[in-house]
């Protein structure tokens, strides 16, 4: 398994592949606290997955389009009245949308798509922010043009383009106090930090961390209660812990090269879940595309 390396110290953890899902491009893990389940997507296969740790239950559904990220709607978002089962927010080929998840199927209701005219773009990573908006990044699907942007969507379906010029968007993530936004351009191996202004815009863009040519590509990420970032490293077979000042604090080795994103099990920050991908691998990797549970010591 040829992977990029890291000089960050190892973090003690128990890492288990709990679901050999074989996802082509697993992404967007999010913990649903009311259901005690983790939802995540396979973008390229247009599938939604759910894992319940209490009993190991695993479910997957076909989606009507590619979906890059899903989110558990806060109280300021009201789902369509006809939805039965679980209502999720999502961003994908139809822009921002509602997903109605029942036992047998998933239905989708579009909300807004500010890039409906950019046919070569797609939405990648995203999540609900502390301000109650849905934040999502777009990118050029072929990854050859810097046409990606970062958006924030309101419950009324209004969108605000906050930053642009991205090759491969990933993140976003937020500081515990809600004042700082983190976002990646994976192709540039760079994590950016922004100030979140009171009017909903972002400013003071700065480089938080930049990875070297042999260190891999920062992908999806989350923050802990201390404000540290936990960053999945595509091509690096690991998750890196990065301080709010950009210091590389440590790494957790994951037994597959293309780690795509991660999320804590709600308030339990001793358990972290990571998604992965099998797309583009030159040799078979038995755990590629699997879902991993990381139990931190």
Residue, then its C-alpha position, 0 to 999 in steps of 0.5 A: x500500500x503506497x501512501x504519503x507520509x507524515x511526521x506527526x506523532x502517532x495517536x493511540x487508537x483502536x481502528x476497526x473497519x466496521x463495514x466493508x461497504x466498498x464505496x467508490x467515493x464514500x463521504x459526508x459522515x454525520x451523526x444523527x443524535x436522535x436516532x443514534x445512527x451515522x449517515x454517510x454517502x457514496x457520491x459516485x454510486x448515488x447511495x446513502x448509508x446508515x450505521x447504528x452502533x448499538x446493534x450493528x444495524x446497517x442500511x443502504x438506499x439508492x438515491x435519485x442523484x449523486x449526493x456529496x453531503x447530508x446533514x441533520x436539520x436543526x429546528x429552523x429548517x422545516x421539512x416537507x409535510x409529506x415526508x415520512x420517516x427521517x428528514x435529512x438535508x443534502x447537497x448534490x446534483x440537484x443542489x440543496x435538497x431535502x431527503x425523505x428516508x423511509x425503510x424502503x426508499x429515499x425521496x428528494x425535494x430540491x430547494x435551491x441550486x445556484x450552480x444550475x448553469x455550471x454543468x461541469x461542476x458538482x457539489x462535494x462536501x458540506x454540513x450544517x454550520x453553527x449559524x443554522x445554515x447549510x454550508x457546501x462546496x462545489x468543484x469541477x467534476x473532472x478536477x481540471x478547472x478552479x471553478x469551485x465555490x463555497x456556499x451557505x444556504x438559509x432555510x428560506x432557500x437563499x444562497x450566499x457565495x462566500x468564496x470561489x476559485x477552488x479546485x477540489x472543495x472539502x470541509x467545511x468545519x467550524x470552531x466551537x465558538x462559531x467564529x472561525x470557518x475552515x475549508x480545504x482546497x484538497x488539490x492545493x493541499x491547503x487548509x484555509x481559515x476564515x473569520x465568520x462575520x455577523x452578517x453571514x459573510x466570511x473574511x480574513x482568509x488565511x492559510x492554516x496548514x499546507x501539506x507538502x508534496x509527499x504528505x497527501x491531500x487534506x479532505x473532509x474534517x471535523x472539530x473537537x470541543x477543544x477546537x482542534x481539527x481532525x482531517x482525513x488525508x486522501x492518499x495518506x492512510x490517516x487522519x491528522x489532528x491539527x491545532x487551531x494555530x495550524x500545528x500538526x499535533x498527531x495522526x491516526x493510521x487508517x488501513x486504507x489509502x484514501x480516507x475521505x472524511x470523519x465525524x465524532x459520535x455526537x458528544x462522545x469524542x472518544x469515538x470517531x468514524x471515517x469514510x473512505x474510497x476505492x476509486x482510482x486505486x491501481x491495486x485491490x485494497x480489501x478495506x477501501x471504501x469501508x467505514x471505520x470506527x476509531x476509538x481514541x485512548 
